[in-house]
């Protein structure tokens, strides 16, 4: 089976990967580090590319950039696994990817956030926890 580790560009990604590795070792599962670029980030990259080069960036290249972020998180944690880049709504993409793999666990990070902050800004972690039928492990940030 697979452990899906959801990472971002923060230092917290190392802790998420470390927990995924512990679970992977315990169950002899492989690790997939996943980074999702949101549609807004995709549009920003497109606009920057058009402005700088006059050409759009392909969706495949955007996914490659996201996969590079996941690969960097694996390297920073000194772990091996598959680096996966996705584009779209982060929570939906994570839930769909993990379900397609029939992952054993989804490991993701959480930050302390007030109830008002969650209501106004949403929470990818909260959405994944509520929308996924798969077991999830939340690694709280020490930041």
Buried (B, 14 or more C-beta within 10 A) or exposed (E): EBBBBBBBEBEBBBBBBBBBBEBBEEEEBBBBBBBBBBEEBBEEBBEEBEEEEEEEBEEEEBBBBBBEBBBBBBBEBEBEBBBBBBBBBBBBBBBBBBBEBEBBBBBBBBEEBEEEEEEEEEBBBBBBBEEBEBEBBBBEEEE
